[in-house]
């Protein structure tokens, strides 16, 4: 099987969606199919979104994460495989684990998305998880997308979680399963299950 055949989720055209504003999700109810029960839309414990970021820029040294548990190490191995494949296909258009520095609340902060991809007139924030998890939505929509929007002011920002294992019962705000990075939804987080 050729590399391109094995990577069919990466092919296909992306519609021109530039200029489509992203609505605020504040106060909107959770997606009924993605959330069980009446749990309110609130961040996981310990998560800190971008808030009102200022002076957003790429830069700074990226700390090395080796993982402490077997699950973390397995997730990092999967993330490296995704990085390797995306880098081989998209070359310089894909940047693995860029460091984004910004000021918020009077202090300097750093955010490190798993990847940023320049693709067909848009910028894609990529978050890689071995197992589909609610945290990915919060990282993408409340941290990385607001920061990338400040850096790429003239390009729309799309969000995708790439995961090895997808469980539809996982509590996850609005998202859509997609088969291609070239078919990401405008507002929702796209989720691609990719068994590498």
URCORRA-V888112 format. One record per helix or strand of 3 or more residues. SS is the DSSP state (H for helix, E for strand). FROM is the first residue (numbers start at 1). LEN is the number of residues. If there is no record, write none. Layout:
ss={SS,SS}
from={FROM,FROM}
len={LEN,LEN}
This chain:
ss={H,H,E,H,E,E,E,E,E,H,E,E,H,E}
from={3,8,54,70,94,99,107,115,122,134,156,175,181,189}
len={4,3,5,24,3,6,6,5,10,18,10,3,3,5}
